[in-house]
Amino acid sequence: MRRTREIYRVTLVGGAVNVLLLLFKFVAGIVGHSAAMVADAVHSLSDFATDVVVLLFVRISGKPQDKSHDYGHGKYETLAMTIIGLSLLVVAAGILYGGVEKIVAWTGGAQLEAPGTVALWAALLSVVLKEGVYRYSMAAARRLQSQAVEANAWHHRSDALSSIGTALGIGGAIILGDRWTVLDPLASVIVGVFIVKVAGDLLRRGIGDLMEQSLPETVEQEILQAVASLPDVCRPHDLRTRRIGNHYAIELHILMDGNITLREAHDKATQVERLLKERYGRKTHVAVHVEPL
């Protein structure tokens, strides 16, 4: 319950910043005639939408296991990360389309309207605020071990970096004059490409976990070495791993002396389970199958 409240608090702080920025960016983009700033405003709007997604799904993922969810509800948090990735991809597609359309028009001889200084100030403010929210959210994500908060933190970072591109494009168009107004939509295209990369990383991780992708090879080797280090436990094998939200699920077989009692075998299996939970968290799902040597 405490973890859920912490996630809510972090997400609400980010949501408040997003609302402030998206309103300011939209006004600055329209008043300052900046395609790059309007694109940045749409990005902030998607940030706010993902804040809502996190609030909804984290509440569900925090529920304990029940009759219909033997492994708990942790996958909902992974689903939230995947939805955030999809929303970023949609935003990027819209930004790329709008920017390319203006660049094509410029190459055909169309005169693009020069952006105003209000758009530049909006971009600079966005860089400062969003980088601050990213650092705040990422620190919380690591402390709370939350995939959804981490994904949202990267969403804030992508907005900060896109605002840097926006500021460069708008500033260049203002300083260099009417001949270089194309820098504004060019900046929006660069922003779109960056957002595609961030979205791709989130989708790869989210879909991988939803499709029961195994834990990284380094983690699996660490598990096998830790279990093999216990006395009287031989050759851990048939290891199966996956993520359930922000927790691990580990299943493996171990070999032991076939002449020991059932009680001794049970106690040793419990020792293996305790070792893995101490290392990877008390909510780690561990299943140990004991076989005779």
C-alpha positions as CSV (number, residue, x, y, z in Angstrom):
1,M,0.0,0.0,0.0
2,R,2.8,2.4,0.9
3,R,4.5,1.6,-2.5
4,T,1.3,2.4,-4.4
5,R,1.0,5.8,-2.5
6,E,4.6,6.6,-3.4
7,I,4.0,5.9,-7.1
8,Y,0.8,8.0,-7.0
9,R,2.7,10.9,-5.5
10,V,5.5,10.8,-8.0
11,T,3.1,10.4,-10.9
12,L,0.9,13.3,-9.7
13,V,3.9,15.6,-9.5
14,G,4.8,14.7,-13.1
15,G,1.2,15.2,-14.1
16,A,1.0,18.7,-12.6
17,V,4.1,19.7,-14.5
18,N,2.8,18.2,-17.7
19,V,-0.5,20.1,-17.5
20,L,1.3,23.4,-16.9
21,L,3.7,22.8,-19.8
22,L,1.2,21.5,-22.4
23,L,-1.0,24.6,-21.9
24,F,2.0,27.0,-22.1
25,K,3.4,25.1,-25.1
26,F,0.2,25.1,-27.1
27,V,-0.3,28.8,-26.5
28,A,3.4,29.6,-27.3
29,G,3.3,27.4,-30.4
30,I,0.2,29.0,-31.8
31,V,1.1,32.6,-30.8
32,G,4.7,32.1,-31.9
33,H,3.8,30.3,-35.2
34,S,6.1,27.3,-34.3
35,A,5.4,23.9,-35.7
36,A,8.2,22.5,-33.5
37,M,6.6,23.9,-30.4
38,V,3.1,22.6,-31.3
39,A,4.7,19.2,-31.8
40,D,6.4,19.5,-28.4
41,A,3.0,20.5,-26.9
42,V,1.5,17.3,-28.3
43,H,4.3,15.3,-26.7
44,S,3.5,16.9,-23.3
45,L,-0.2,16.0,-23.9
46,S,0.9,12.4,-24.4
47,D,3.0,12.6,-21.2
48,F,-0.2,13.7,-19.3
49,A,-2.1,10.8,-20.8
50,T,0.5,8.3,-19.7
51,D,0.4,9.7,-16.2
52,V,-3.3,8.7,-16.2
53,V,-2.4,5.3,-17.5
54,V,0.2,4.8,-14.7
55,L,-2.3,5.8,-12.0
56,L,-4.9,3.4,-13.3
57,F,-2.7,0.4,-13.8
58,V,-0.5,0.7,-10.8
59,R,-3.5,0.6,-8.6
60,I,-4.5,-2.7,-10.2
61,S,-1.0,-4.2,-10.2
62,G,-0.7,-3.5,-6.4
63,K,-3.5,-5.9,-5.6
64,P,-2.4,-9.2,-3.9
65,Q,-3.0,-12.6,-5.6
66,D,-6.5,-13.9,-5.6
67,K,-8.5,-16.9,-6.9
68,S,-8.3,-15.8,-10.5
69,H,-4.7,-14.4,-10.4
70,D,-2.5,-17.0,-8.6
71,Y,0.7,-15.0,-9.5
72,G,-0.8,-11.6,-8.5
73,H,-1.5,-8.6,-10.8
74,G,2.1,-7.5,-11.5
75,K,1.6,-7.9,-15.3
76,Y,-0.7,-4.9,-15.3
77,E,2.3,-2.7,-14.6
78,T,4.1,-4.2,-17.6
79,L,1.0,-3.6,-19.6
80,A,1.1,0.1,-18.6
81,M,4.7,0.3,-19.8
82,T,3.7,-1.2,-23.2
83,I,0.7,1.3,-23.5
84,I,3.1,4.2,-22.8
85,G,5.4,2.9,-25.5
86,L,2.5,2.7,-28.0
87,S,1.3,6.2,-27.2
88,L,4.8,7.5,-27.7
89,L,5.0,5.8,-31.1
90,V,1.7,7.4,-32.2
91,V,2.8,10.8,-31.0
92,A,6.1,10.4,-33.0
93,A,4.3,9.4,-36.2
94,G,2.1,12.6,-36.0
95,I,5.2,14.8,-35.3
96,L,7.1,13.3,-38.2
97,Y,4.3,13.6,-40.6
98,G,3.7,17.3,-39.8
99,G,7.4,18.2,-39.9
100,V,8.1,16.4,-43.2
101,E,5.0,18.0,-44.8
102,K,6.3,21.5,-43.9
103,I,9.8,20.7,-45.1
104,V,8.5,19.4,-48.5
105,A,6.4,22.6,-48.8
106,W,9.5,24.7,-48.1
107,T,11.6,22.8,-50.7
108,G,8.7,23.6,-53.2
109,G,9.2,27.3,-52.6
110,A,6.6,27.9,-49.9
111,Q,7.6,30.6,-47.3
112,L,7.3,29.3,-43.8
113,E,6.4,31.7,-41.0
114,A,9.2,32.5,-38.6
115,P,8.7,31.4,-35.0
116,G,8.4,34.0,-32.2
117,T,10.6,34.3,-29.2
118,V,7.7,33.2,-26.9
119,A,8.1,29.7,-28.4
120,L,11.8,29.7,-27.6
121,W,11.2,30.6,-24.0
122,A,8.6,27.8,-23.7
123,A,11.1,25.3,-25.1
124,L,13.8,26.4,-22.6
125,L,11.4,26.2,-19.7
126,S,10.3,22.7,-20.8
127,V,14.0,21.5,-20.8
128,V,14.5,22.7,-17.2
129,L,11.3,21.4,-15.8
130,K,11.1,18.0,-17.6
131,E,14.7,17.1,-16.8
132,G,14.0,17.9,-13.2
133,V,10.9,15.7,-13.2
134,Y,12.9,12.9,-15.0
135,R,15.5,12.8,-12.3
136,Y,12.9,12.8,-9.5
137,S,10.8,10.1,-11.2
138,M,13.8,7.8,-12.0
139,A,15.1,8.0,-8.5
140,A,11.7,6.9,-7.3
141,A,11.5,4.2,-9.9
142,R,14.7,2.6,-8.7
143,R,13.7,2.9,-5.1
144,L,10.3,1.4,-5.7
145,Q,11.4,-1.0,-8.4
146,S,8.5,0.1,-10.6
147,Q,8.5,-0.6,-14.4
148,A,5.7,1.9,-15.0
149,V,7.3,4.8,-13.1
150,E,10.6,4.0,-14.9
151,A,8.8,4.1,-18.3
152,N,7.1,7.4,-17.3
153,A,10.5,8.8,-16.2
154,W,11.9,8.1,-19.7
155,H,8.9,9.7,-21.2
156,H,9.8,12.9,-19.2
157,R,13.4,12.6,-20.4
158,S,12.3,12.2,-24.0
159,D,10.2,15.4,-23.6
160,A,13.2,17.3,-22.1
161,L,15.5,16.1,-25.0
162,S,12.9,16.9,-27.6
163,S,12.6,20.4,-26.1
164,I,16.3,20.9,-26.6
165,G,15.9,20.1,-30.3
166,T,12.9,22.3,-30.4
167,A,14.8,25.2,-28.8
168,L,17.7,24.8,-31.3
169,G,15.4,24.8,-34.2
170,I,13.3,27.7,-33.1
171,G,16.4,29.7,-32.0
172,G,18.2,29.0,-35.3
173,A,15.1,30.1,-37.3
174,I,14.9,33.3,-35.2
175,I,18.6,34.2,-35.3
176,L,19.3,33.3,-39.0
177,G,16.2,34.9,-40.5
178,D,13.5,34.0,-43.0
179,R,15.8,31.9,-45.2
180,W,16.2,29.4,-42.4
181,T,12.6,29.1,-41.1
182,V,12.8,25.4,-42.2
183,L,14.9,24.8,-39.1
184,D,11.7,24.9,-37.1
185,P,10.0,21.9,-38.8
186,L,13.4,20.2,-39.2
187,A,13.7,20.3,-35.4
188,S,10.3,18.7,-35.0
189,V,11.4,15.8,-37.3
190,I,14.5,15.2,-35.2
191,V,12.3,15.2,-32.1
192,G,10.0,12.6,-33.8
193,V,12.9,10.3,-34.6
194,F,14.2,10.5,-31.0
195,I,10.7,9.6,-29.6
196,V,10.5,6.6,-32.0
197,K,13.7,5.2,-30.4
198,V,12.4,5.7,-26.9
199,A,9.1,4.1,-27.8
200,G,10.9,1.2,-29.4
201,D,12.9,0.5,-26.3
202,L,9.8,0.5,-24.1
203,L,7.8,-1.7,-26.4
204,R,10.6,-4.2,-26.7
205,R,10.9,-4.6,-22.9
206,G,7.1,-4.5,-22.3
207,I,6.2,-7.0,-25.0
208,G,9.1,-9.2,-24.0
209,D,7.8,-9.5,-20.5
210,L,4.2,-10.0,-21.6
211,M,5.4,-12.8,-23.8
212,E,7.1,-14.5,-20.9
213,Q,10.6,-13.6,-22.0
214,S,13.3,-15.1,-19.8
215,L,15.5,-13.0,-17.5
216,P,18.8,-11.8,-18.9
217,E,21.5,-14.5,-19.2
218,T,23.7,-12.8,-16.6
219,V,20.8,-13.0,-14.0
220,E,20.2,-16.7,-14.8
221,Q,23.9,-17.5,-14.4
222,E,23.9,-15.6,-11.1
223,I,20.9,-17.7,-9.9
224,L,22.5,-21.0,-10.8
225,Q,25.8,-20.0,-9.1
226,A,24.0,-18.9,-5.9
227,V,22.0,-22.1,-5.6
228,A,25.1,-24.3,-6.4
229,S,27.0,-22.6,-3.6
230,L,24.7,-24.1,-0.9
231,P,26.1,-27.2,0.8
232,D,24.6,-30.6,-0.3
233,V,22.9,-29.0,-3.4
234,C,24.2,-30.3,-6.7
235,R,23.9,-29.3,-10.3
236,P,20.9,-26.9,-10.4
237,H,19.3,-27.3,-13.8
238,D,16.1,-26.9,-15.9
239,L,16.0,-23.2,-14.9
240,R,13.0,-21.3,-16.0
241,T,12.7,-17.5,-15.3
242,R,10.4,-14.6,-16.2
243,R,9.2,-11.3,-14.8
244,I,5.8,-10.7,-13.2
245,G,5.6,-7.0,-13.1
246,N,8.5,-5.8,-11.0
247,H,9.1,-9.2,-9.5
248,Y,10.9,-12.3,-10.7
249,A,9.5,-15.8,-11.1
250,I,12.2,-18.6,-10.7
251,E,11.7,-22.3,-11.2
252,L,14.5,-24.9,-11.2
253,H,15.5,-28.5,-10.4
254,I,18.3,-29.5,-8.0
255,L,20.0,-32.8,-7.2
256,M,20.5,-34.1,-3.7
257,D,21.5,-37.3,-1.9
258,G,18.7,-39.8,-2.5
259,N,19.2,-41.4,0.9
260,I,18.2,-38.3,3.0
261,T,14.8,-38.0,4.6
262,L,11.9,-36.2,3.0
263,R,12.1,-33.6,5.9
264,E,15.8,-32.9,5.1
265,A,15.0,-32.5,1.3
266,H,12.2,-30.2,2.1
267,D,14.3,-28.1,4.5
268,K,17.0,-27.8,1.8
269,A,14.5,-26.7,-0.8
270,T,13.2,-24.1,1.6
271,Q,16.8,-22.9,2.1
272,V,17.1,-22.4,-1.7
273,E,13.8,-20.5,-1.8
274,R,14.9,-18.3,1.1
275,L,18.3,-17.6,-0.5
276,L,16.7,-16.4,-3.8
277,K,14.1,-14.3,-2.0
278,E,16.8,-12.6,0.0
279,R,18.6,-11.8,-3.2
280,Y,15.7,-10.8,-5.5
281,G,13.0,-9.7,-3.1
282,R,10.5,-11.3,-0.8
283,K,7.8,-11.3,-3.5
284,T,9.9,-13.4,-5.8
285,H,8.1,-16.6,-6.9
286,V,10.3,-19.6,-6.4
287,A,9.6,-23.2,-7.2
288,V,12.2,-25.9,-6.4
289,H,12.0,-29.5,-7.7
290,V,14.3,-31.9,-5.8
291,E,15.7,-35.0,-7.6
292,P,17.9,-37.8,-6.2
293,L,21.5,-38.1,-7.3
